[in-house]
């Protein structure tokens, strides 16, 4: 068995009899004779679509019966016999594979139809066989094959009707009229025109569906990023406070029980707030589009951040510049999360116990500045983590910018600029400006 598999791999894996052309009947691609014009083809499974046997059976009955009736109206043609009916049935049965192998079916039905007319059998619905085969080829993207098949059929009809009729049955046949040739040519053009229209419409539908899928994928990706940012900001800040307070509580558990109790109380409040915000984010996953149970946080909650930072041993000085103004909800939430993440990074990665927050309300933008004096306490303080990436994503989503990095004097600075232009239909609500704290 192993030797057989190796020989099979050797036959199908190496280069074929001609360079650059894949071998047929070796899996992994569509045979070269059944590919779309200008492409590699494929895209369907190995079995392909189901055989359209119901429509083929109905068409076979119609073509055979219709040709029999047409023969009664054309006494100058050869009467329909077993050979003629066999040609009609063979041409119709080829249509079973018109979706899997449109090239072979278009060429085969054209050959059968030419043989039918060369034998002198009566004109009739046999034209429908070629029309359907070429229509399927054009819709499947094999346009050149369909054009060639119909062109060959019309050219053969023209040749037989004006030159070869002397040697072809029925005997004593005369040359065809040019009006008949024009009718056949118009029939060919009509088939090609209808086929091209259907092909273009199908391609447009496919493009529309692909664009809708891509748009839905982008929306899903954006929603996942938004939820990831929210969870990171909530958990990183709260867990940092809990971690610091847990260390304080353990250190003072024996020497200062009251201070340890205070630390435990802070842990309880921070964990409760984190659970509430996480539950709010998860509720949006369970019921997409539902209104949140609590308003999104904004700069009006800046004093709470200061208190939580103070509980973690960080003194924060807040400075507000510019007049108070209403903020769009998106900008308000982004500003709060940026300040929250910046203070969290100070608690986690800075040896400084002092930080400064400056909020500047300009005419068309909001400027945020968060400074600490350092020094950094670990390699992670350089600004390559998810926190800074999330801040940049929040600012970029609003058309703003984030500049974060170490200062020349050894500290760290986060500077954010957020535009305040309301999007159409987006409500804004008033939030009081943060009071100056020294």
Backbone torsions as a table, in degrees:
resi	resn	phi	psi	omega
1	UNK	NA	-39.9	-179.5
2	UNK	-65.0	-40.8	179.0
3	UNK	-64.2	-38.7	178.2
4	UNK	-62.8	-43.3	179.0
5	UNK	-63.1	-38.6	179.9
6	UNK	-66.1	-41.0	179.4
7	UNK	-65.5	-38.4	178.2
8	UNK	-64.9	-42.7	177.8
9	UNK	-64.0	-35.7	179.2
10	UNK	-66.9	-35.6	179.2
11	UNK	-69.6	-40.1	-172.5
12	UNK	-97.3	-17.4	-174.2
13	UNK	-87.9	-30.2	-176.2
14	UNK	-83.1	-179.2	178.3
15	UNK	-67.3	146.7	-177.2
16	UNK	-79.6	-167.3	-178.6
17	UNK	-64.5	-20.7	177.1
18	UNK	-128.6	139.7	-176.7
19	UNK	-66.0	137.7	174.2
20	UNK	84.5	-7.4	180.0
21	UNK	-109.2	122.6	-178.8
22	UNK	-69.1	152.1	179.1
23	UNK	-73.6	136.1	170.9
24	UNK	-73.1	161.4	178.4
25	UNK	65.9	1.3	170.9
26	UNK	-103.3	122.2	-169.2
27	UNK	-57.6	164.7	176.3
28	UNK	107.1	5.7	178.5
29	UNK	-174.9	166.2	178.4
30	UNK	-86.8	136.1	178.6
31	UNK	-54.7	149.6	-172.9
32	UNK	-64.0	-28.5	-177.1
33	UNK	-79.1	-4.1	-176.8
34	UNK	-125.0	29.7	-178.8
35	UNK	-98.4	159.6	175.9
36	UNK	-72.0	155.8	179.6
37	UNK	-63.1	123.4	175.8
38	UNK	77.5	12.3	-178.4
39	UNK	-140.6	176.9	-178.9
40	UNK	-89.5	-9.3	-179.0
41	UNK	72.2	-159.8	178.8
42	UNK	85.1	-162.8	-180.0
43	UNK	99.4	-18.3	178.9
44	UNK	-104.5	164.7	177.9
45	UNK	-72.5	175.9	-179.0
46	UNK	-63.6	-34.8	-177.6
47	UNK	-81.8	-26.8	179.9
48	UNK	75.7	-174.8	-179.4
49	UNK	-70.8	164.5	179.5
50	UNK	-68.0	151.8	178.0
51	UNK	-72.7	129.6	-179.5
52	UNK	-81.9	68.3	-172.3
53	UNK	-74.5	-29.3	-179.3
54	UNK	-65.5	-51.6	-179.7
55	UNK	-65.6	-34.4	178.6
56	UNK	-66.9	-39.6	178.4
57	UNK	-64.2	-44.5	178.2
58	UNK	-63.0	-41.3	179.6
59	UNK	-66.4	-37.0	178.9
60	UNK	-62.3	-46.7	178.5
61	UNK	-60.7	-43.3	-178.2
62	UNK	-65.6	-43.2	-177.3
63	UNK	-67.1	-46.3	-178.8
64	UNK	-65.2	-46.9	-179.8
65	UNK	-67.3	-42.8	-179.7
66	UNK	-64.9	-36.9	177.5
67	UNK	-67.2	-35.0	176.3
68	UNK	-63.6	-44.1	177.3
69	UNK	-66.2	-37.5	179.9
70	UNK	-65.8	-31.4	179.4
71	UNK	-64.0	-31.4	178.7
72	UNK	-67.4	-26.5	-179.5
73	UNK	-91.1	-1.5	-178.7
74	UNK	-128.3	72.9	-177.3
75	UNK	-67.0	-18.1	179.9
76	UNK	-79.3	-10.3	178.7
77	UNK	-93.5	166.4	178.0
78	UNK	-68.3	130.1	179.8
79	UNK	-60.3	146.6	-178.4
80	UNK	-71.7	118.0	179.7
81	UNK	-115.3	-166.5	-177.1
82	UNK	-64.2	-36.8	178.5
83	UNK	-65.2	-43.2	179.3
84	UNK	-63.3	-43.2	178.7
85	UNK	-65.8	-35.2	177.9
86	UNK	-63.8	-41.5	177.3
87	UNK	-62.3	-40.8	178.5
88	UNK	-63.2	-43.3	-178.7
89	UNK	-67.0	-42.1	178.9
90	UNK	-61.5	-44.4	178.9
91	UNK	-61.2	-39.7	179.2
92	UNK	-70.3	-39.3	-178.7
93	UNK	-66.4	-28.1	175.9
94	UNK	-60.4	-27.0	-178.4
95	UNK	-67.4	-13.9	176.5
96	UNK	-60.0	-29.8	-176.2
97	UNK	-105.9	21.4	-176.3
98	UNK	-68.5	-23.2	178.4
99	UNK	-89.5	-30.4	179.8
100	UNK	-83.1	-43.3	-175.5
101	UNK	-132.2	70.0	-175.2
102	UNK	-64.4	-30.2	-179.7
103	UNK	-67.1	-49.8	-179.6
104	UNK	-62.4	-41.2	-178.2
105	UNK	-67.5	-41.3	179.4
106	UNK	-63.5	-44.7	179.0
107	UNK	-67.4	-41.0	-178.6
108	UNK	-65.8	-46.3	179.4
109	UNK	-64.8	-34.7	176.6
110	UNK	-64.9	-43.1	178.9
111	UNK	-64.0	-42.9	179.8
112	UNK	-64.0	-42.1	179.9
113	UNK	-65.3	-40.4	177.0
114	UNK	-62.7	-41.5	177.7
115	UNK	-63.7	-38.4	179.2
116	UNK	-61.5	-47.5	-178.2
117	UNK	-74.4	-32.3	177.6
118	UNK	-64.5	-28.7	177.6
119	UNK	-78.1	-4.7	175.5
120	UNK	84.7	15.4	-179.8
121	UNK	-72.8	161.3	-173.1
122	UNK	-68.8	149.8	173.2
123	UNK	-67.4	153.2	-179.9
124	UNK	175.8	-154.1	-175.3
125	UNK	-71.5	7.1	175.7
126	UNK	-62.1	-24.4	176.4
127	UNK	-59.6	-28.9	-179.5
128	UNK	-64.0	-30.7	-179.6
129	UNK	-63.2	-49.6	178.9
130	UNK	-66.3	-39.7	-179.0
131	UNK	-60.3	-45.5	-179.0
132	UNK	-68.5	-39.2	179.2
133	UNK	-63.9	-45.7	-179.7
134	UNK	-70.5	-34.2	175.3
135	UNK	-60.8	-44.9	179.3
136	UNK	-64.9	-36.7	179.3
137	UNK	-66.1	-42.5	179.8
138	UNK	-65.1	-45.3	-179.3
139	UNK	-62.9	-34.1	179.0
140	UNK	-77.8	-5.1	178.3
141	UNK	99.4	-0.2	178.3
142	UNK	-93.1	65.9	-171.7
143	UNK	-69.8	-44.3	-176.2
144	UNK	-62.4	-38.0	178.5
145	UNK	-64.2	-43.2	179.3
146	UNK	-64.8	-42.9	177.8
147	UNK	-61.5	-44.0	-179.6
148	UNK	-63.6	-40.3	-179.0
149	UNK	-64.9	-48.1	-179.6
150	UNK	-68.6	-37.7	176.8
151	UNK	-63.8	-40.9	177.4
152	UNK	-63.5	-41.4	179.6
153	UNK	-63.0	-43.5	-179.8
154	UNK	-68.9	-41.0	179.4
155	UNK	-64.8	-40.0	178.2
156	UNK	-65.7	-39.6	177.1
157	UNK	-63.6	-41.0	178.9
158	UNK	-65.7	-41.2	-179.6
159	UNK	-67.4	-43.6	-179.5
160	UNK	-69.7	-35.8	-176.7
161	UNK	-74.4	-18.8	-176.4
162	UNK	-123.4	-5.0	178.7
163	UNK	-140.6	-53.4	-174.2
164	UNK	-78.0	-7.5	-177.8
165	UNK	-60.2	-22.3	-179.2
166	UNK	-67.0	-28.8	-176.4
167	UNK	-108.6	-5.2	-179.2
168	UNK	-101.7	151.0	174.5
169	UNK	-69.3	156.9	-1.7
170	UNK	-79.1	159.1	179.9
171	UNK	-68.4	143.9	178.9
172	UNK	78.1	12.8	179.6
173	UNK	-71.2	148.7	-180.0
174	UNK	-106.6	170.5	-179.9
175	UNK	-66.8	148.4	178.8
176	UNK	-74.2	153.5	177.1
177	UNK	-78.8	153.6	178.0
178	UNK	-68.8	-25.6	175.0
179	UNK	-63.4	-37.4	176.6
180	UNK	-66.0	-39.3	178.8
181	UNK	-65.8	-39.4	177.8
182	UNK	-64.1	-38.1	179.0
183	UNK	-64.3	-41.8	178.4
184	UNK	-65.0	-41.7	178.0
185	UNK	-63.0	-40.7	177.1
186	UNK	-64.1	-37.1	177.8
187	UNK	-63.8	-41.1	178.5
188	UNK	-63.6	-46.6	-179.5
189	UNK	-62.8	-40.3	-180.0
190	UNK	-62.7	-41.2	179.1
191	UNK	-62.7	-45.8	-179.7
192	UNK	-64.2	-40.2	-178.7
193	UNK	-64.3	-48.0	179.8
194	UNK	-62.5	-40.8	-179.8
195	UNK	-63.3	-42.5	-179.8
196	UNK	-65.9	-39.4	178.6
197	UNK	-61.9	-45.5	179.6
198	UNK	-64.5	-39.7	179.3
199	UNK	-62.7	-45.3	-179.4
200	UNK	-63.1	-41.9	179.3
201	UNK	-63.9	-41.4	179.2
202	UNK	-65.1	-41.1	177.4
203	UNK	-62.7	-38.7	177.6
204	UNK	-65.0	-41.9	176.8
205	UNK	-62.2	-41.4	179.0
206	UNK	-63.2	-42.2	178.6
207	UNK	-64.3	-41.4	179.0
208	UNK	-62.4	-43.7	178.8
209	UNK	-64.0	-41.2	178.8
210	UNK	-63.8	-40.9	178.9
211	UNK	-65.7	-38.7	177.2
212	UNK	-64.9	-40.3	177.7
213	UNK	-64.4	-41.5	178.9
214	UNK	-65.0	-41.3	178.7
215	UNK	-63.8	-41.6	177.9
216	UNK	-63.9	-38.8	177.3
217	UNK	-64.5	-40.0	178.1
218	UNK	-65.0	-41.9	178.5
219	UNK	-63.0	-39.8	178.5
220	UNK	-65.2	-41.0	178.6
221	UNK	-64.3	-42.7	178.3
222	UNK	-62.8	-38.6	179.2
223	UNK	-67.5	-39.7	177.4
224	UNK	-63.4	-41.9	177.6
225	UNK	-63.2	-40.5	179.8
226	UNK	-62.8	-45.3	-178.8
227	UNK	-66.4	-39.3	178.2
228	UNK	-62.9	-40.4	178.4
229	UNK	-64.7	-44.1	-179.3
230	UNK	-61.1	-47.4	-178.7
231	UNK	-64.2	-41.4	179.1
232	UNK	-62.1	-46.5	-177.4
233	UNK	-63.9	-43.1	-178.6
234	UNK	-66.2	-51.3	-173.7
235	UNK	-71.3	-40.8	-178.3
236	UNK	-62.4	-44.0	-179.3
237	UNK	-66.9	-49.3	-175.3
238	UNK	-67.5	-41.3	-178.3
239	UNK	-69.4	-32.9	175.6
240	UNK	-62.4	-44.6	177.5
241	UNK	-62.6	-43.5	-179.4
242	UNK	-63.6	-41.0	-179.3
243	UNK	-62.4	-45.2	-180.0
244	UNK	-64.4	-45.4	-178.2
245	UNK	-68.2	-33.3	176.5
246	UNK	-64.8	-40.2	176.1
247	UNK	-63.1	-41.3	177.5
248	UNK	-62.9	-44.5	-179.0
249	UNK	-62.0	-41.4	179.1
250	UNK	-66.6	-38.9	-179.0
251	UNK	-68.6	-33.0	-175.0
252	UNK	-105.5	8.6	-174.9
253	UNK	-60.2	-37.8	-178.2
254	UNK	-94.2	-39.5	-174.6
255	UNK	-82.7	-33.5	-176.8
256	UNK	-141.3	80.3	-177.4
257	UNK	-59.9	-33.3	-178.9
258	UNK	-66.5	-42.5	177.5
259	UNK	-65.9	-36.4	176.4
260	UNK	-64.8	-37.3	176.8
261	UNK	-62.8	-41.5	178.1
262	UNK	-61.3	-41.5	178.8
263	UNK	-62.7	-41.8	178.6
264	UNK	-65.1	-36.6	177.4
265	UNK	-63.9	-41.5	177.5
266	UNK	-63.9	-39.6	177.1
267	UNK	-61.2	-42.9	179.7
268	UNK	-63.0	-44.2	-179.4
269	UNK	-66.5	-42.6	-179.1
270	UNK	-66.2	-41.1	179.5
271	UNK	-67.5	-36.5	178.2
272	UNK	-64.7	-43.2	179.3
273	UNK	-65.3	-41.5	179.3
274	UNK	-63.5	-42.1	178.6
275	UNK	-62.1	-39.5	179.0
276	UNK	-64.3	-43.0	-179.3
277	UNK	-71.1	-37.8	176.8
278	UNK	-65.0	-40.4	178.4
279	UNK	-62.4	-37.6	178.4
280	UNK	-64.7	-40.7	178.3
281	UNK	-66.2	-41.9	-179.5
282	UNK	-68.5	-30.9	177.3
283	UNK	-62.2	-34.2	178.1
284	UNK	-67.7	-25.6	176.1
285	UNK	-75.6	-39.3	-178.2
286	UNK	-73.5	-33.4	-178.6
287	UNK	-132.5	79.8	-179.1
288	UNK	-59.9	135.4	178.5
289	UNK	89.4	-10.2	-179.9
290	UNK	-73.7	148.0	179.9
291	UNK	-69.4	138.4	179.3
292	UNK	-65.6	149.4	-179.2
293	UNK	-74.3	-25.9	-180.0
294	UNK	-129.5	149.3	179.2
295	UNK	-65.3	149.8	178.4
296	UNK	-66.6	143.3	-179.5
297	UNK	-67.0	152.5	178.4
298	UNK	-144.5	-169.7	-177.8
299	UNK	-66.5	-14.0	175.5
300	UNK	-67.3	-15.0	177.4
301	UNK	-98.2	13.6	178.2
302	UNK	-59.6	-39.2	175.7
303	UNK	-58.1	-33.8	177.6
304	UNK	-64.5	-39.8	176.9
305	UNK	-61.3	-40.0	179.9
306	UNK	-63.2	-42.4	179.7
307	UNK	-65.1	-42.1	179.7
308	UNK	-65.7	-39.4	176.8
309	UNK	-64.5	-38.7	177.8
310	UNK	-63.8	-36.8	177.7
311	UNK	-65.9	-26.7	177.8
312	UNK	-88.4	5.7	177.5
313	UNK	91.1	15.1	-178.9
314	UNK	-112.9	125.1	176.7
315	UNK	-91.8	125.5	-175.6
316	UNK	-118.3	126.4	173.8
317	UNK	-102.7	125.6	-177.0
318	UNK	-110.4	132.1	178.7
319	UNK	-127.0	131.1	179.7
320	UNK	-116.3	131.3	178.9
321	UNK	-124.8	148.9	-179.3
322	UNK	88.2	164.4	-179.4
323	UNK	-76.7	160.3	177.4
324	UNK	-72.4	144.5	178.2
325	UNK	-155.7	160.0	178.7
326	UNK	-76.3	144.0	-178.0
327	UNK	-115.5	142.8	171.8
328	UNK	-60.5	144.3	-177.3
329	UNK	-55.2	-39.8	-179.1
330	UNK	-64.2	-44.7	179.5
331	UNK	-67.9	-37.5	179.5
332	UNK	-63.3	-45.3	179.3
333	UNK	-65.7	-43.7	-179.4
334	UNK	-62.0	-41.5	179.2
335	UNK	-62.2	-44.6	179.2
336	UNK	-60.7	-46.9	-177.3
337	UNK	-66.7	-35.8	179.4
338	UNK	-65.2	-46.1	178.1
339	UNK	-64.5	-40.5	179.7
340	UNK	-61.5	-46.0	-179.2
341	UNK	-67.5	-38.3	179.3
342	UNK	-63.5	-43.8	178.1
343	UNK	-67.3	-35.5	176.8
344	UNK	-62.3	-40.6	178.5
345	UNK	-65.9	-34.5	176.7
346	UNK	-64.3	-45.4	179.9
347	UNK	-61.5	-40.6	-172.7
348	UNK	-83.6	-36.8	-166.6
349	UNK	-119.7	-2.1	-176.5
350	UNK	-113.6	143.3	174.7
351	UNK	-82.4	-7.3	179.3
352	UNK	-78.6	145.0	176.1
353	UNK	-107.5	16.6	178.7
354	UNK	-133.3	139.7	177.6
355	UNK	-140.6	154.7	179.8
356	UNK	-126.5	133.3	178.3
357	UNK	-120.3	126.1	177.3
358	UNK	-122.5	128.3	180.0
359	UNK	-116.1	119.4	-178.9
360	UNK	-116.2	120.5	177.0
361	UNK	-95.8	105.7	176.0
362	UNK	-95.5	-178.2	-175.8
363	UNK	-65.2	-41.4	-175.3
364	UNK	-129.7	11.9	178.9
365	UNK	-154.2	162.1	177.8
366	UNK	-117.5	128.0	179.9
367	UNK	-111.2	132.6	179.6
368	UNK	-121.4	139.5	178.6
369	UNK	-139.3	122.4	178.8
370	UNK	-124.4	120.5	-176.5
371	UNK	-122.9	146.0	165.7
372	UNK	-138.9	160.0	-173.1
373	UNK	-92.0	-2.8	177.2
374	UNK	69.3	-164.8	-0.8
375	UNK	-81.8	168.8	177.8
376	UNK	-68.8	146.7	-178.2
377	UNK	-101.3	-3.2	-178.3
378	UNK	-165.2	171.2	-178.5
379	UNK	-67.6	-21.6	-176.8
380	UNK	-76.6	-3.2	-178.0
381	UNK	-82.3	2.8	-177.0
382	UNK	-76.6	-11.7	175.8
383	UNK	96.3	30.3	-179.7
384	UNK	-110.9	9.4	-176.7
385	UNK	-87.3	-173.6	-178.4
386	UNK	-71.3	-25.1	-177.8
387	UNK	-63.0	-51.6	178.6
388	UNK	-65.6	-36.5	176.9
389	UNK	-62.0	-41.5	177.9
390	UNK	-64.7	-39.1	177.6
391	UNK	-62.9	-43.2	179.0
392	UNK	-63.9	-39.1	178.5
393	UNK	-64.8	-40.5	178.3
394	UNK	-62.9	-45.0	-180.0
395	UNK	-66.2	-42.7	-178.8
396	UNK	-64.5	-34.4	179.2
397	UNK	-63.0	-25.8	179.4
398	UNK	-99.1	1.6	-176.4
399	UNK	83.0	16.5	-179.4
400	UNK	-101.0	-171.7	-177.8
401	UNK	-135.2	154.5	175.5
402	UNK	-128.8	131.7	175.3
403	UNK	-126.0	111.8	-176.6
404	UNK	-131.0	134.5	178.8
405	UNK	175.0	172.1	-179.2
406	UNK	-70.2	149.3	176.1
407	UNK	-89.9	164.6	-179.3
408	UNK	-65.9	-29.4	-177.9
409	UNK	-86.8	6.0	175.5
410	UNK	104.5	-9.7	178.4
411	UNK	-86.8	-161.6	-179.3
412	UNK	-137.5	142.7	-177.0
413	UNK	-133.7	138.9	172.4
414	UNK	-120.8	120.6	178.9
415	UNK	-120.7	126.3	-179.1
416	UNK	-126.3	141.6	175.3
417	UNK	-127.6	118.2	-177.8
418	UNK	-119.2	126.8	175.9
419	UNK	-69.4	148.9	-176.9
420	UNK	-114.1	19.2	178.8
421	UNK	-77.5	121.7	-179.9
422	UNK	-70.0	136.6	172.8
423	UNK	-74.6	154.4	-179.1
424	UNK	-58.5	130.3	177.0
425	UNK	81.4	-1.4	-179.6
426	UNK	-89.8	121.5	-179.4
427	UNK	-72.9	154.4	173.2
428	UNK	-128.1	153.6	-178.9
429	UNK	-134.6	151.3	-177.8
430	UNK	-77.7	136.4	175.2
431	UNK	-129.3	134.0	179.3
432	UNK	-67.2	144.6	177.6
433	UNK	-69.2	144.2	-178.9
434	UNK	-64.5	138.4	179.7
435	UNK	-73.2	147.6	-179.7
436	UNK	-72.3	129.3	-179.9
437	UNK	-124.7	135.4	-179.6
438	UNK	-118.1	NA	NA
